[in-house]
Amino acid sequence: MVQKYQSPVRVYKYPFELVMMAYERRFPTCPQIPVFVGCEVISDNTSPDGAVTVKERRCKLTVEAPYILKKIIGVDFVYFIQKNCLDQRNRTLDIEAYNESFSSRVEVIEKCRYFVHPENPDWTCFEQSASLDIKAFFGFENSMEKLAMKQYSQNISKGKEIIEYFVNELKKEGVTSVPQWVEPDLPTDESNDPKENEVSQGSGEFELGASASSLNVTAMTSKAAASHLSPESQFQLETDYIHRYLGDLTLIQESRLVQLRKWVADLQKGKVPSDSTLLRFLRARDFNVEKARELLSQSLLWRKKHQVDRILSEYQTPQVVKDYFPGGWHHSDRDGRPLYLLRLGQMDVKGLMKAIGEEGLLQLTLHVCEEGLQLMEEATRLQGQPVSTWSLLVDLEGLNMRHLWRPGIRALLRIIEIVEANYPETMGRVLVIRAPRVFPILWTLVSTFIDENTRSKFLFYGGNDYQEPGGLIDYIPEEFVPDFLGGPCRAMVQEGGLVPKSLYMTEGELEKEGCPLTEDSIYHSVSLGRGQVHEVLVSNDDPGSVITWDFDVMRQDVMFTVFRTRVPVPPQNTSGPLQTIQQMNPLATDPEHRSAIEKCWKEGTDYFRVESPLICHDGESIQGSHVTSHIGTYILQWKFHCSHSLDLLDSFTAHKAQVMYFYEKLCSADYRGSMSSLQSGNSAFSALSTRSGASSCPSR
């Protein structure tokens, strides 16, 4: 397989002619390159006008290889042929080198080019590329590839230093400038001498080369000029630019960046993503150009289809988001990254989704991501060093089971998938603070959809651990710690809270937005009259598993309780451990409203109350969970509730209570251990049917 390498452009801040004089000092030997032990000139031809010189050398290099490999190949030196074409008229030097030794087994071609900087005629640019094709080499193909790459890396790293060294040597000798080549005065009459005709034909060959070289320079200049139209793209692919705007990259990483950039430029035929963007996609695919190219091409199509480039200028933040979304940008962390605050525990997930829909939540997220890219560019310019990621601080104070609302989780997973695919490697660090014991359940549901590299950037703090040494101030300057965490800095972030139902979209509007939240396949609806109950049975053989519930009281009041019984549930034909009362007692006349707790059973002997009764009123949204501790059957019970005797009389004519509910059992293995620092596996907490308006989790 042919391996190709492309280095970025190096810039010497010296005129071309001075660089050429320094370059010639490298021959016939160069102590600064120990492997280069000598060379001989094979041919040396100059055009009649002296503008173009073609020189060919046979170079001798020491084999830098393990002793055993030297013994196997039987040589201590290898030979390369180097052909230089110096065009003084157009101020370019083109170099091509290929191996003479072992050419039938290994093919190495290296091309270099010196040319005048397209924007500064007193500077000189240098670019270098190579291809390596190891066909067969005594079974040492991989070793030879590594050796060749090592040699190529050394040449690139030392090349600029050597030119600088010889330029300084020339300065010590008093040579600080070299006059440019000028056109000679040519006679007006034509000669009929045959020999002169031969020279003239030879000159024609040189002129052809010079013309082609000139075209190359013109194309390069035009391309470079085009790339410099954007302020952020100044000195594209130059090493100083890379260090200043992209950071320290290895030789291979630089080469891959150049390759991807060339592909995008050829494909787009227009606006090319910034180098920092290309670098993010390369990092997301471990600098595999093919995989990065595939990911990038899909993202570019996605951005075009959804007009993402126009979000910053056209997105109008809904008023409900301004009033109730508890998130916003807040200064920067200690590494200079833009910092985003999200008070997730105070966010009414269901309310926001019902007010702006799933698509509205996605648009809000994309707007934040685009703002993050813009802030990173600003930070890079202001700080004088590359800032390629931003940080996220997630405050979970108040997190409870209402945040596990199923449509909200579904929307969150979709958003994570979109962000991972189109904004890779933008997250530098995620600080999760004040995590309650219910958090491992949420983390289990979403973590598998987050890239492994991104997951490694999460830092978790339970309770007030963020205030301890090694906590928040290790990552955020003390003067920027937000006030709601006890810091001195006022955070311009809303406190969140419940979104008024008056701001909800209608079901028709939600469906029009492509976001139906009824979830008929997940949520069940039941009506309850006076004295009626509705129960769901959950068979459990996994102590430590978590039973979760989420329900809305649509009309009247209900009482919700959770029981446990040791009485086994008969086997069922349906898959999974969940059963309803119909499956337990199919002969019941009204199975939807029959209790599994027989009248002859005694509480504390035949069944146990594991969650205290909770009175739930009309319009309330209730979420909760229970960590199981026994094998047996757990009973979720909803019961029509009357608060006093008058209600009993009124209930004969009043509407029935109505409940929409969802329940689920999470296996202990699904969340235990992923957050062992929070002791989720051993917790005996009871997130007892927390109301939407609760300010904190009862388990705290």
VEXVEX-761033 format. One line per field, with one value per residue (C-alpha): residue in three letters; x, y, z; residue number from 1. Coordinates in steps of 0.1 Angstrom, whole numbers, plus 5000, padded with zeros to 4 digits. Example, Ala and Ser with C-alpha at 12.3 -4.5 7.8 and 13.67 -1.06 7.14 Angstrom:
2
aa c(ala,ser)
X c(5123,5137)
Y c(4955,4989)
Z c(5078,5071)
i c(1,2)
END
This chain:
700
aa c(met,val,gln,lys,tyr,gln,ser,pro,val,arg,val,tyr,lys,tyr,pro,phe,glu,leu,val,met,met,ala,tyr,glu,arg,arg,phe,pro,thr,cys,pro,gln,ile,pro,val,phe,val,gly,cys,glu,val,ile,ser,asp,asn,thr,ser,pro,asp,gly,ala,val,thr,val,lys,glu,arg,arg,cys,lys,leu,thr,val,glu,ala,pro,tyr,ile,leu,lys,lys,ile,ile,gly,val,asp,phe,val,tyr,phe,ile,gln,lys,asn,cys,leu,asp,gln,arg,asn,arg,thr,leu,asp,ile,glu,ala,tyr,asn,glu,ser,phe,ser,ser,arg,val,glu,val,ile,glu,lys,cys,arg,tyr,phe,val,his,pro,glu,asn,pro,asp,trp,thr,cys,phe,glu,gln,ser,ala,ser,leu,asp,ile,lys,ala,phe,phe,gly,phe,glu,asn,ser,met,glu,lys,leu,ala,met,lys,gln,tyr,ser,gln,asn,ile,ser,lys,gly,lys,glu,ile,ile,glu,tyr,phe,val,asn,glu,leu,lys,lys,glu,gly,val,thr,ser,val,pro,gln,trp,val,glu,pro,asp,leu,pro,thr,asp,glu,ser,asn,asp,pro,lys,glu,asn,glu,val,ser,gln,gly,ser,gly,glu,phe,glu,leu,gly,ala,ser,ala,ser,ser,leu,asn,val,thr,ala,met,thr,ser,lys,ala,ala,ala,ser,his,leu,ser,pro,glu,ser,gln,phe,gln,leu,glu,thr,asp,tyr,ile,his,arg,tyr,leu,gly,asp,leu,thr,leu,ile,gln,glu,ser,arg,leu,val,gln,leu,arg,lys,trp,val,ala,asp,leu,gln,lys,gly,lys,val,pro,ser,asp,ser,thr,leu,leu,arg,phe,leu,arg,ala,arg,asp,phe,asn,val,glu,lys,ala,arg,glu,leu,leu,ser,gln,ser,leu,leu,trp,arg,lys,lys,his,gln,val,asp,arg,ile,leu,ser,glu,tyr,gln,thr,pro,gln,val,val,lys,asp,tyr,phe,pro,gly,gly,trp,his,his,ser,asp,arg,asp,gly,arg,pro,leu,tyr,leu,leu,arg,leu,gly,gln,met,asp,val,lys,gly,leu,met,lys,ala,ile,gly,glu,glu,gly,leu,leu,gln,leu,thr,leu,his,val,cys,glu,glu,gly,leu,gln,leu,met,glu,glu,ala,thr,arg,leu,gln,gly,gln,pro,val,ser,thr,trp,ser,leu,leu,val,asp,leu,glu,gly,leu,asn,met,arg,his,leu,trp,arg,pro,gly,ile,arg,ala,leu,leu,arg,ile,ile,glu,ile,val,glu,ala,asn,tyr,pro,glu,thr,met,gly,arg,val,leu,val,ile,arg,ala,pro,arg,val,phe,pro,ile,leu,trp,thr,leu,val,ser,thr,phe,ile,asp,glu,asn,thr,arg,ser,lys,phe,leu,phe,tyr,gly,gly,asn,asp,tyr,gln,glu,pro,gly,gly,leu,ile,asp,tyr,ile,pro,glu,glu,phe,val,pro,asp,phe,leu,gly,gly,pro,cys,arg,ala,met,val,gln,glu,gly,gly,leu,val,pro,lys,ser,leu,tyr,met,thr,glu,gly,glu,leu,glu,lys,glu,gly,cys,pro,leu,thr,glu,asp,ser,ile,tyr,his,ser,val,ser,leu,gly,arg,gly,gln,val,his,glu,val,leu,val,ser,asn,asp,asp,pro,gly,ser,val,ile,thr,trp,asp,phe,asp,val,met,arg,gln,asp,val,met,phe,thr,val,phe,arg,thr,arg,val,pro,val,pro,pro,gln,asn,thr,ser,gly,pro,leu,gln,thr,ile,gln,gln,met,asn,pro,leu,ala,thr,asp,pro,glu,his,arg,ser,ala,ile,glu,lys,cys,trp,lys,glu,gly,thr,asp,tyr,phe,arg,val,glu,ser,pro,leu,ile,cys,his,asp,gly,glu,ser,ile,gln,gly,ser,his,val,thr,ser,his,ile,gly,thr,tyr,ile,leu,gln,trp,lys,phe,his,cys,ser,his,ser,leu,asp,leu,leu,asp,ser,phe,thr,ala,his,lys,ala,gln,val,met,tyr,phe,tyr,glu,lys,leu,cys,ser,ala,asp,tyr,arg,gly,ser,met,ser,ser,leu,gln,ser,gly,asn,ser,ala,phe,ser,ala,leu,ser,thr,arg,ser,gly,ala,ser,ser,cys,pro,ser,arg)
X c(5000,5013,5017,5016,5027,5023,5039,5025,5042,5073,5081,5116,5115,5144,5144,5145,5180,5195,5177,5191,5226,5221,5206,5237,5258,5243,5264,5285,5281,5261,5272,5238,5223,5245,5228,5238,5274,5281,5270,5284,5270,5259,5248,5246,5229,5220,5199,5217,5203,5213,5177,5172,5196,5189,5213,5213,5231,5237,5234,5248,5230,5238,5213,5198,5184,5188,5220,5202,5184,5217,5231,5201,5201,5239,5246,5255,5246,5218,5218,5192,5190,5181,5171,5169,5154,5162,5142,5157,5133,5102,5122,5113,5133,5117,5134,5126,5144,5139,5158,5183,5190,5164,5142,5126,5115,5109,5099,5104,5096,5101,5092,5101,5095,5108,5089,5083,5056,5025,5020,5055,5082,5109,5099,5103,5080,5089,5066,5074,5056,5066,5052,5064,5055,5071,5065,5087,5116,5127,5097,5106,5080,5065,5099,5110,5079,5086,5122,5113,5087,5113,5138,5112,5102,5138,5143,5113,5121,5158,5152,5141,5168,5195,5185,5184,5218,5234,5217,5233,5266,5263,5254,5286,5305,5289,5263,5230,5214,5218,5207,5179,5185,5179,5172,5204,5207,5201,5214,5188,5202,5197,5227,5229,5255,5243,5257,5239,5207,5213,5217,5186,5166,5180,5170,5135,5133,5143,5118,5091,5099,5101,5067,5051,5068,5054,5019,5023,5034,5005,4980,4996,4995,4959,4950,4969,4954,4919,4927,4938,4904,4893,4911,4912,4928,4959,4990,4971,4992,5022,5039,5037,5000,4995,5012,4993,4958,4958,4984,5012,5007,5028,5041,5015,4987,4999,5000,4965,4952,4967,4952,4918,4919,4929,4900,4875,4888,4884,4850,4834,4845,4836,4836,4860,4856,4883,4914,4902,4870,4889,4911,4882,4868,4903,4906,4872,4884,4920,4934,4921,4916,4890,4869,4872,4863,4831,4820,4828,4810,4778,4780,4784,4754,4734,4744,4734,4701,4691,4707,4727,4751,4722,4712,4734,4719,4683,4674,4649,4650,4614,4602,4595,4632,4643,4621,4624,4655,4682,4713,4738,4774,4795,4831,4857,4875,4911,4922,4906,4878,4843,4821,4785,4763,4732,4711,4696,4680,4659,4648,4612,4619,4583,4572,4598,4592,4554,4560,4585,4585,4613,4624,4625,4647,4670,4672,4681,4709,4723,4723,4743,4768,4772,4777,4804,4823,4822,4834,4862,4874,4872,4891,4918,4924,4923,4945,4972,4968,4945,4912,4894,4869,4845,4835,4801,4791,4759,4743,4720,4706,4668,4672,4645,4625,4606,4637,4633,4601,4602,4597,4622,4648,4640,4645,4677,4692,4683,4700,4731,4733,4731,4756,4781,4780,4783,4802,4829,4857,4842,4837,4868,4854,4821,4817,4787,4781,4756,4746,4719,4716,4689,4715,4730,4697,4697,4734,4728,4701,4722,4759,4759,4750,4779,4813,4838,4863,4837,4826,4862,4859,4831,4840,4813,4808,4781,4766,4789,4821,4826,4836,4864,4901,4903,4868,4854,4880,4906,4889,4872,4889,4876,4863,4842,4824,4787,4767,4742,4772,4784,4808,4812,4803,4767,4755,4732,4712,4676,4666,4642,4611,4578,4566,4530,4506,4491,4523,4520,4514,4482,4484,4478,4506,4530,4521,4526,4560,4567,4567,4537,4541,4512,4534,4504,4527,4543,4518,4486,4454,4429,4397,4388,4354,4345,4362,4380,4417,4440,4472,4503,4523,4560,4577,4612,4639,4667,4672,4687,4668,4649,4612,4604,4570,4558,4521,4498,4466,4442,4411,4401,4425,4441,4461,4493,4510,4536,4533,4553,4541,4558,4530,4544,4528,4517,4539,4529,4533,4544,4580,4595,4588,4559,4523,4489,4461,4443,4471,4470,4432,4417,4383,4377,4346,4364,4401,4411,4398,4404,4431,4456,4456,4430,4408,4420,4457,4473,4496,4531,4525,4511,4520,4541,4537,4571,4561,4538,4505,4508,4478,4480,4458,4442,4468,4499,4528,4543,4576,4593,4613,4619,4651,4639,4655,4635,4625,4587,4560,4557,4523,4519,4484,4463,4431,4403,4406,4380,4392,4360,4324,4309,4332,4317,4283,4295,4314,4282,4277,4312,4336,4358,4395,4418,4455,4481,4510,4542,4564,4596,4620,4657,4680,4706,4734,4723,4733,4752,4789,4788,4786,4800,4813,4776,4769,4740,4741,4738,4715,4683,4669,4633,4627,4591,4568,4583,4560,4571,4572,4596,4628,4650,4651,4636,4664,4689)
Y c(5000,5034,5058,5095,5124,5161,5187,5222,5252,5264,5301,5316,5354,5359,5367,5337,5344,5344,5311,5296,5305,5290,5259,5253,5253,5219,5202,5181,5172,5185,5179,5190,5159,5130,5104,5125,5115,5129,5134,5137,5158,5137,5165,5203,5222,5259,5276,5301,5331,5317,5317,5280,5255,5217,5198,5161,5146,5111,5112,5087,5081,5060,5032,5040,5006,4979,4958,4926,4944,4958,4923,4909,4936,4935,4973,5002,5029,5036,5060,5085,5105,5141,5164,5201,5227,5263,5289,5323,5341,5329,5325,5288,5257,5223,5192,5156,5127,5090,5059,5041,5014,4986,5003,4970,4964,4999,5030,5064,5096,5129,5163,5197,5232,5266,5296,5333,5340,5351,5381,5391,5391,5392,5359,5323,5294,5257,5227,5190,5158,5121,5088,5054,5021,4990,4961,4935,4939,4905,4904,4937,4958,4973,4981,4997,5018,5031,5038,5057,5077,5085,5096,5118,5133,5142,5158,5180,5189,5197,5213,5247,5247,5240,5269,5292,5280,5287,5320,5331,5318,5340,5369,5363,5365,5398,5384,5398,5401,5386,5405,5390,5376,5400,5394,5396,5418,5394,5402,5412,5392,5355,5331,5304,5284,5248,5245,5276,5261,5231,5253,5272,5240,5231,5265,5258,5228,5250,5277,5251,5241,5277,5284,5254,5266,5300,5286,5267,5298,5318,5290,5288,5326,5328,5299,5314,5348,5333,5315,5348,5365,5353,5368,5335,5318,5340,5320,5288,5257,5276,5262,5293,5295,5259,5265,5298,5287,5249,5238,5213,5187,5157,5153,5127,5149,5179,5157,5144,5179,5190,5160,5166,5203,5196,5171,5196,5224,5202,5191,5222,5246,5274,5280,5256,5249,5263,5243,5240,5224,5200,5191,5183,5158,5143,5139,5123,5096,5092,5111,5085,5107,5084,5081,5118,5126,5105,5120,5155,5151,5139,5168,5193,5179,5181,5217,5226,5207,5223,5257,5255,5283,5307,5299,5325,5353,5341,5321,5340,5328,5320,5340,5308,5299,5333,5330,5293,5278,5276,5278,5303,5312,5323,5336,5309,5281,5280,5268,5297,5277,5293,5280,5271,5267,5244,5241,5208,5201,5232,5226,5216,5192,5183,5219,5231,5203,5209,5247,5246,5210,5186,5205,5237,5221,5209,5244,5258,5232,5239,5276,5270,5248,5275,5301,5278,5276,5314,5319,5295,5315,5347,5331,5319,5354,5371,5346,5341,5303,5278,5272,5244,5232,5246,5235,5226,5229,5209,5216,5187,5203,5194,5165,5139,5114,5140,5144,5108,5117,5093,5117,5140,5112,5102,5138,5141,5109,5123,5156,5139,5118,5149,5169,5140,5136,5173,5189,5163,5171,5204,5194,5199,5191,5184,5192,5175,5188,5183,5149,5132,5095,5093,5106,5071,5061,5091,5086,5050,5059,5085,5076,5048,5073,5095,5089,5071,5099,5125,5103,5104,5142,5140,5148,5140,5155,5143,5166,5194,5177,5204,5228,5205,5206,5192,5205,5233,5259,5236,5241,5275,5307,5315,5349,5332,5307,5315,5329,5301,5278,5302,5321,5359,5360,5368,5343,5356,5323,5319,5298,5276,5265,5251,5263,5275,5252,5283,5284,5248,5241,5222,5186,5197,5222,5196,5171,5198,5203,5166,5161,5142,5138,5115,5084,5061,5031,5038,5057,5040,5058,5047,5062,5057,5061,5063,5035,5021,5013,5005,4984,4973,4943,4942,4908,4912,4887,4912,4929,4964,4970,5003,5007,5041,5057,5088,5098,5128,5133,5145,5150,5148,5136,5102,5085,5066,5039,5012,4978,4946,4910,4877,4860,4849,4860,4832,4827,4848,4843,4878,4888,4908,4909,4933,4922,4938,4927,4912,4887,4878,4873,4869,4858,4891,4909,4942,4934,4970,4980,4949,4949,4921,4925,4901,4912,4884,4895,4912,4942,4934,4897,4890,4924,4955,4992,5003,5038,5060,5071,5102,5124,5137,5165,5174,5186,5174,5155,5129,5111,5088,5056,5028,5008,4972,4952,4919,4893,4893,4912,4950,4967,5002,5013,5044,5049,5075,5099,5118,5143,5146,5133,5159,5147,5112,5126,5147,5118,5101,5128,5141,5131,5101,5106,5100,5091,5087,5066,5049,5025,5007,4984,4991,4962,4968,4960,4988,5016,5001,5007,5034,5060,5041,5073,5082,5048,5043,5005,5005,5035,5030,5063,5066,5092,5093,5105,5139,5166,5187,5217,5202,5221,5192,5154,5138,5114,5142)
Z c(5000,4991,5020,5012,5034,5030,5052,5058,5043,5061,5058,5059,5065,5040,5003,4979,4966,5001,5009,4977,4987,5021,5005,4984,5016,5024,4997,4992,5029,5058,5094,5106,5088,5100,5077,5047,5042,5007,4971,4936,4908,4879,4855,4856,4828,4826,4800,4777,4795,4829,4842,4847,4861,4863,4885,4893,4923,4935,4973,4998,5031,5061,5068,5102,5110,5136,5133,5123,5095,5082,5082,5063,5036,5035,5031,5053,5028,5004,4974,4962,4930,4935,4907,4913,4889,4899,4880,4889,4866,4885,4918,4924,4932,4925,4940,4933,4949,4945,4958,4936,4961,4964,4939,4929,4965,4978,4960,4977,4960,4977,4962,4976,4965,4974,4962,4970,4996,4977,4999,5008,4981,5007,5022,5010,5014,5014,5011,5011,5002,5000,4989,5001,4985,5001,4978,4995,5019,5033,5056,5073,5054,5086,5101,5069,5068,5103,5095,5064,5083,5110,5084,5067,5101,5108,5074,5079,5115,5107,5072,5085,5112,5087,5064,5094,5104,5070,5067,5100,5087,5056,5078,5098,5065,5057,5032,5041,5007,4972,4941,4921,4887,4858,4822,4801,4770,4740,4705,4679,4650,4647,4644,4618,4636,4640,4675,4685,4671,4693,4724,4713,4712,4747,4758,4745,4768,4798,4788,4787,4822,4833,4817,4835,4867,4862,4858,4890,4909,4895,4905,4939,4944,4934,4957,4986,4980,4980,5013,5029,5023,5057,5087,5105,5075,5074,5064,5059,5065,5076,5107,5127,5119,5130,5163,5169,5159,5160,5186,5186,5159,5150,5115,5107,5121,5100,5069,5075,5080,5047,5029,5043,5035,4999,4995,5010,4988,4957,4967,4980,4952,4975,5012,5030,5067,5089,5097,5134,5121,5099,5129,5151,5126,5122,5160,5162,5138,5152,5122,5097,5067,5050,5081,5089,5053,5055,5088,5075,5042,5060,5083,5055,5038,5071,5076,5041,5043,5076,5069,5101,5089,5093,5129,5145,5124,5121,5153,5175,5211,5221,5251,5271,5267,5278,5309,5319,5303,5331,5309,5294,5288,5317,5313,5309,5328,5339,5305,5288,5274,5271,5300,5297,5327,5328,5359,5347,5381,5379,5343,5336,5307,5301,5302,5278,5253,5255,5250,5221,5209,5203,5172,5191,5218,5190,5174,5209,5213,5178,5185,5217,5198,5171,5198,5213,5180,5177,5213,5207,5177,5197,5226,5202,5189,5223,5242,5215,5217,5203,5221,5203,5230,5255,5290,5305,5341,5349,5382,5392,5424,5423,5399,5404,5385,5366,5345,5334,5314,5286,5256,5271,5273,5237,5226,5246,5229,5195,5202,5216,5184,5162,5183,5184,5146,5137,5165,5174,5198,5209,5245,5266,5301,5317,5354,5369,5404,5432,5417,5437,5441,5414,5388,5380,5365,5341,5334,5325,5299,5281,5286,5260,5234,5242,5225,5247,5243,5254,5284,5296,5300,5326,5362,5389,5423,5447,5473,5482,5472,5445,5474,5486,5475,5440,5433,5412,5418,5403,5370,5372,5384,5419,5407,5381,5404,5400,5428,5430,5439,5466,5444,5440,5403,5393,5367,5340,5339,5346,5377,5356,5373,5361,5327,5330,5311,5294,5274,5261,5225,5216,5206,5170,5171,5186,5159,5133,5148,5144,5181,5194,5232,5239,5235,5231,5228,5262,5283,5295,5304,5331,5347,5383,5399,5436,5455,5425,5422,5394,5399,5380,5392,5388,5393,5408,5411,5411,5445,5439,5407,5404,5396,5381,5374,5357,5356,5351,5369,5342,5364,5401,5428,5433,5460,5449,5469,5463,5480,5480,5485,5488,5470,5436,5403,5380,5349,5319,5282,5274,5275,5304,5341,5341,5346,5351,5373,5342,5337,5374,5377,5342,5358,5376,5364,5363,5361,5354,5388,5409,5437,5439,5477,5490,5518,5540,5537,5566,5561,5576,5570,5535,5520,5529,5522,5507,5498,5519,5503,5482,5475,5439,5427,5394,5369,5387,5371,5394,5390,5414,5419,5444,5449,5455,5483,5481,5457,5451,5435,5437,5433,5419,5430,5420,5440,5436,5465,5484,5510,5530,5533,5510,5482,5487,5480,5451,5436,5426,5399,5395,5366,5372,5379,5350,5351,5323,5335,5325,5346,5340,5359,5355,5363,5390,5366,5343,5367,5396,5394,5368,5396,5425,5441,5446,5462,5439,5442,5480,5483,5502,5490,5481,5454,5466,5439,5437,5425,5395,5417,5443,5446,5455,5455,5487,5488,5496)
i c(1,2,3,4,5,6,7,8,9,10,11,12,13,14,15,16,17,18,19,20,21,22,23,24,25,26,27,28,29,30,31,32,33,34,35,36,37,38,39,40,41,42,43,44,45,46,47,48,49,50,51,52,53,54,55,56,57,58,59,60,61,62,63,64,65,66,67,68,69,70,71,72,73,74,75,76,77,78,79,80,81,82,83,84,85,86,87,88,89,90,91,92,93,94,95,96,97,98,99,100,101,102,103,104,105,106,107,108,109,110,111,112,113,114,115,116,117,118,119,120,121,122,123,124,125,126,127,128,129,130,131,132,133,134,135,136,137,138,139,140,141,142,143,144,145,146,147,148,149,150,151,152,153,154,155,156,157,158,159,160,161,162,163,164,165,166,167,168,169,170,171,172,173,174,175,176,177,178,179,180,181,182,183,184,185,186,187,188,189,190,191,192,193,194,195,196,197,198,199,200,201,202,203,204,205,206,207,208,209,210,211,212,213,214,215,216,217,218,219,220,221,222,223,224,225,226,227,228,229,230,231,232,233,234,235,236,237,238,239,240,241,242,243,244,245,246,247,248,249,250,251,252,253,254,255,256,257,258,259,260,261,262,263,264,265,266,267,268,269,270,271,272,273,274,275,276,277,278,279,280,281,282,283,284,285,286,287,288,289,290,291,292,293,294,295,296,297,298,299,300,301,302,303,304,305,306,307,308,309,310,311,312,313,314,315,316,317,318,319,320,321,322,323,324,325,326,327,328,329,330,331,332,333,334,335,336,337,338,339,340,341,342,343,344,345,346,347,348,349,350,351,352,353,354,355,356,357,358,359,360,361,362,363,364,365,366,367,368,369,370,371,372,373,374,375,376,377,378,379,380,381,382,383,384,385,386,387,388,389,390,391,392,393,394,395,396,397,398,399,400,401,402,403,404,405,406,407,408,409,410,411,412,413,414,415,416,417,418,419,420,421,422,423,424,425,426,427,428,429,430,431,432,433,434,435,436,437,438,439,440,441,442,443,444,445,446,447,448,449,450,451,452,453,454,455,456,457,458,459,460,461,462,463,464,465,466,467,468,469,470,471,472,473,474,475,476,477,478,479,480,481,482,483,484,485,486,487,488,489,490,491,492,493,494,495,496,497,498,499,500,501,502,503,504,505,506,507,508,509,510,511,512,513,514,515,516,517,518,519,520,521,522,523,524,525,526,527,528,529,530,531,532,533,534,535,536,537,538,539,540,541,542,543,544,545,546,547,548,549,550,551,552,553,554,555,556,557,558,559,560,561,562,563,564,565,566,567,568,569,570,571,572,573,574,575,576,577,578,579,580,581,582,583,584,585,586,587,588,589,590,591,592,593,594,595,596,597,598,599,600,601,602,603,604,605,606,607,608,609,610,611,612,613,614,615,616,617,618,619,620,621,622,623,624,625,626,627,628,629,630,631,632,633,634,635,636,637,638,639,640,641,642,643,644,645,646,647,648,649,650,651,652,653,654,655,656,657,658,659,660,661,662,663,664,665,666,667,668,669,670,671,672,673,674,675,676,677,678,679,680,681,682,683,684,685,686,687,688,689,690,691,692,693,694,695,696,697,698,699,700)
END
